[in-house]
């Protein structure tokens, strides 16, 4: 099993991925005492519109640029020469490492997670109204339009919820690339269903075991879940319907990079 898992983690990858998502899963591991540890998942969207699980890595919660550069260099050395968009949540040192590994890649914060984190700071009583006021920000056609809508949002809610204003201003530089994309690309970047369903399978398997004796046991469990998703063992699945229209949008936006 260890050899099979190692072979999967080191298998060759596609030359180019239009989008790669990097997400974290928190698992309880006994390390002297039971504590929460992050395990990082990289999921690519192939030029054929398939989900491709690129690998799983154990962290300790203190990851920085050196850790992330090692992970991304490993992915690149396995054949992923180019990535157009990397969607992540601003993990420390990750954006800089992305631009080192793939200089042409655009770092994009996860819009869905940004919106969800917004509501974490707000009273449930105001969530519906706040959602309506926030929508014009992330659906704006230009950055200047988004700035205007956000200033309106901030004038209404910033005094009551200053943490929300800080959250958006901190993420702004990695949010605005989203506004440049065609609607078809926006749909793929925002389409977290494939990742959410994958994480649900992982979490179900992790909860069933409570906690794990070490990192190797966690990685084995997550690998077995991955293998069960796809007979080829690569965890492939269709990402989205109407992929051809999205592929055309990617080919125009990233001319010469999508084959």
C-alpha positions in Angstrom: 0.0 0.0 0.0 2.8 2.4 0.9 4.5 1.8 -2.5 1.2 2.3 -4.3 0.5 5.5 -2.5 4.0 6.8 -3.2 3.7 6.0 -6.9 0.4 7.9 -7.0 1.9 10.9 -5.3 4.8 11.0 -7.7 2.9 10.1 -10.9 3.4 12.4 -14.0 0.9 15.3 -14.4 -0.5 17.2 -17.4 1.7 19.9 -18.9 -0.8 22.7 -18.3 -3.8 23.2 -15.9 -6.2 26.1 -16.5 -7.0 26.2 -12.8 -5.4 24.7 -9.6 -7.2 24.9 -6.3 -5.3 24.6 -3.0 -7.3 23.8 0.0 -6.8 22.5 3.6 -8.4 19.7 5.6 -7.9 19.7 9.4 -7.4 16.2 11.0 -6.9 15.2 14.6 -3.5 13.5 15.0 -1.9 12.1 18.2 1.5 13.7 18.5 2.2 13.2 22.2 -1.4 14.6 22.6 -4.2 14.8 20.1 -4.1 18.0 18.1 -5.5 19.4 14.9 -3.1 19.3 11.9 -3.7 20.6 8.4 -3.4 18.4 5.4 -3.2 20.3 2.1 -4.9 19.2 -1.1 -4.1 20.5 -4.6 -6.8 19.9 -7.2 -6.3 20.8 -10.9 -8.9 21.4 -13.6 -7.5 19.8 -16.8 -7.9 21.1 -20.3 -10.5 18.4 -20.8 -12.6 19.8 -18.0 -11.8 17.0 -15.5 -10.9 17.3 -11.8 -7.4 15.9 -11.2 -6.2 15.5 -7.6 -2.6 16.4 -7.8 -1.5 15.4 -4.4 -1.9 15.6 -0.6 0.7 17.0 1.8 0.9 17.0 5.6 1.6 20.4 7.4 2.0 21.5 10.9 0.1 24.8 10.8 3.3 26.9 10.6 3.9 26.5 6.9 5.7 29.3 5.1 7.3 30.1 1.7 9.9 27.3 2.0 7.2 24.6 2.5 5.0 25.9 -0.3 7.8 26.3 -2.7 8.7 22.7 -2.1 5.2 21.5 -2.7 4.8 23.6 -5.9 8.2 22.6 -7.2 7.3 19.0 -6.7 4.1 19.5 -8.8 6.0 21.3 -11.5 8.8 18.7 -11.6 6.1 16.0 -12.2 5.2 17.8 -15.5 2.9 20.7 -14.6 4.9 23.3 -16.5 2.2 26.0 -16.5 -0.8 26.9 -14.4 -3.0 29.8 -15.5 -4.9 30.5 -12.2 -4.2 29.3 -8.7 -7.1 29.7 -6.3 -6.2 29.7 -2.6 -6.9 31.5 0.6 -3.8 33.5 1.2 -1.9 31.0 3.2 1.3 32.5 4.5 4.1 32.4 1.8 1.9 30.7 -0.8 1.2 33.6 -3.2 5.0 34.4 -3.4 5.8 30.7 -4.0 3.2 30.4 -6.7 4.8 33.2 -8.7 8.2 31.6 -8.2 7.1 28.2 -9.5 4.8 29.6 -12.3 5.8 33.2 -13.1 2.8 33.7 -15.4 0.2 32.3 -12.9 -2.5 34.6 -11.5 -3.1 34.2 -7.8 -6.8 34.3 -7.1 -8.4 34.3 -3.6 -11.3 31.9 -3.3 -14.4 34.1 -3.8 -16.8 31.6 -2.1 -14.5 31.3 1.0 -14.2 35.1 1.1 -17.9 35.5 1.1 -18.4 32.8 3.7 -15.8 34.4 6.0 -17.6 37.7 5.7 -20.7 36.2 7.2 -18.7 34.7 10.1 -18.3 38.2 11.5 -21.9 39.2 11.0 -25.1 38.6 13.0 -27.3 36.0 11.4 -30.1 38.6 11.5 -28.3 40.8 8.9 -26.8 38.1 6.7 -29.5 38.3 4.0 -29.4 42.0 3.7 -25.6 42.1 3.8 -25.5 39.4 1.1 -27.6 41.6 -1.2 -25.3 44.6 -0.5 -22.2 42.6 -1.1 -23.2 40.9 -4.4 -22.6 44.1 -6.6 -19.0 44.1 -5.3 -18.0 40.6 -6.6 -20.2 40.8 -9.7 -18.9 44.1 -10.9 -17.6 44.3 -14.4 -14.6 46.4 -13.6 -12.3 47.1 -10.6 -13.4 50.7 -10.4 -17.0 49.6 -10.2 -16.2 47.1 -7.5 -14.3 49.8 -5.5 -17.4 52.1 -5.7 -19.8 49.3 -4.6 -17.4 48.2 -1.8 -17.2 51.8 -0.5 -21.0 51.9 -0.4 -21.0 48.5 1.4 -18.4 49.8 3.9 -20.2 53.0 4.6 -23.3 51.0 5.6 -21.7 48.0 7.5 -18.1 49.0 8.2 -18.8 50.9 11.4 -20.8 48.0 12.9 -18.5 45.2 11.6 -15.0 46.6 11.1 -13.5 43.1 10.9 -15.4 42.6 7.6 -13.9 45.8 6.1 -10.4 44.6 7.2 -11.0 41.1 5.7 -11.9 42.5 2.3 -9.2 45.2 2.2 -6.6 42.6 3.1 -7.8 40.2 0.4 -8.4 42.9 -2.3 -5.2 42.5 -4.3 -6.0 38.8 -4.8 -9.7 39.4 -5.2 -9.6 41.8 -8.1 -8.1 39.5 -10.8 -11.5 37.7 -10.7 -13.1 40.9 -12.2 -11.0 40.6 -15.4 -12.3 37.1 -16.3 -15.0 36.2 -18.7 -18.2 35.0 -17.1 -17.3 31.4 -18.2 -14.0 31.6 -16.4 -15.6 33.1 -13.3 -18.0 30.2 -13.2 -15.1 27.7 -13.1 -13.1 29.6 -10.6 -16.2 29.9 -8.3 -17.3 26.3 -8.9 -16.3 24.8 -5.6 -18.8 21.9 -5.8 -16.2 19.5 -7.0 -13.9 20.4 -4.1 -16.7 20.5 -1.5 -18.0 17.1 -2.5 -14.4 15.8 -2.3 -13.8 17.3 1.1 -17.1 15.9 2.3 -15.9 12.4 1.4 -12.6 13.0 3.1 -14.2 14.4 6.3 -16.6 11.5 6.4 -13.7 9.0 6.4 -11.7 11.1 8.9 -14.6 11.4 11.4 -15.3 7.7 11.2 -11.8 7.1 12.7 -11.8 9.8 15.3 -8.1 10.6 15.4 -4.9 9.1 13.8 -1.7 7.9 15.4 0.5 9.7 12.9 0.6 11.6 9.5 1.2 8.4 7.5 -2.0 6.9 8.8 -3.9 10.1 7.7 -2.3 10.1 4.3 -3.1 6.5 3.8 -6.8 7.1 4.7 -7.1 10.1 2.3 -5.4 8.1 -0.5 -7.8 5.3 -0.1 -10.7 7.7 -0.4 -9.1 9.3 -3.5 -8.6 5.9 -5.1 -12.3 5.0 -4.5 -13.4 8.0 -6.4 -12.0 6.9 -9.7 -11.0 3.4 -11.1 -7.8 4.8 -12.4 -6.7 5.8 -8.9 -6.1 9.5 -9.9 -9.3 10.9 -8.5 -10.5 12.2 -11.8 -14.1 13.4 -12.4 -15.8 15.8 -14.7 -15.6 19.3 -13.3 -18.3 21.2 -15.0 -20.9 21.0 -17.8 -20.6 23.2 -20.9 -16.8 22.9 -20.5 -16.1 23.8 -24.2 -17.3 27.4 -23.7 -15.1 27.7 -20.7 -12.1 26.3 -22.6 -12.6 28.8 -25.4 -12.6 31.6 -22.8 -9.4 30.3 -21.2 -7.8 30.0 -24.7 -8.5 33.6 -25.4 -7.6 35.0 -21.9 -4.4 32.9 -21.9 -3.5 32.9 -25.5 -0.7 30.5 -26.5 -0.8 28.7 -23.1 -3.8 26.4 -23.4 -3.3 23.5 -25.8 
